Amino acid sequence: MTTRPHAAAPAVDDTPALRLPAITVDCPACGAPAGALCTSHSGTRQRRYDVHRARTAAHANAQH
C-alpha cells in the first residue's frame, strides 16, 4: 500500500472560503477546526467557496 503525501495548504487567492468571517470558528456540521476549510459531509472534498450554514450560524452566535 502506498501513501500519498499531504497536499500543501491552498492559497487564500484560490480558496475564497478562507476569507469568510465564519472560518474563525469551528464548524459544527463537519468538525473542521477554526481556520480550516469545511469538508463535504463524507469528508472527501474541501468546500473552497463557502462554509456550512451551521458554521455561519455558530459565528453569528459567537458574536453575541
N, C-alpha and C positions, 0 to 999 in steps of 0.2 A: 504494500500500500504506500503510495506516495502522498506527501502532504504539500499543499500549496503555500507559498509564503504569504503572509498577510499583506494586503494592499496598503499602500500609503494612504493617509487621511486625505479625503478630497479637498480640493481648494475651495475657498469660500465663493470665488467667482463662478465655479462650476456647480455650486450647491446653494441655491437661494435660501433653502430652509435654514441654513446656519446663520442667516441674518435676521430671522424672525425672533421677536421678543420671547415667545414661548419656549425657545430652545434652552432657556436658562433654568428650566425646571425639569424634574424627572417626568417621564411620560407614563401615566397610569395604564394606558392601553397596551403598550408593547414592552414596557420596562426599560426603555432607553434612559440612561442617566442624563442629568443636566449636561448640556454641551454636545451630546451625541445625537446623531440623526435617528429619527423614528425608523422602524422597520415594518415591513408587511406583517400581518398577524402570524404568518407562518415563520417569520424571521429570516426569510431568504433574500429579500430585496430591501435596500435602503430607500426611504422616501426623501428624495433630494429637493423637491419643490414645495413641500408642505409638511405639516405635522398633524398628528391625530387631533380631532376635535376635543378629546378628553385632555390633551396636553394644553391646548389653548385655554380650556376652562380652568385647569389647575393653575395656570399662570395668572388668569384673571382673579381667581380666589386668593392667590398668594399676595396680590397687590392690595387687598383689603385688610 
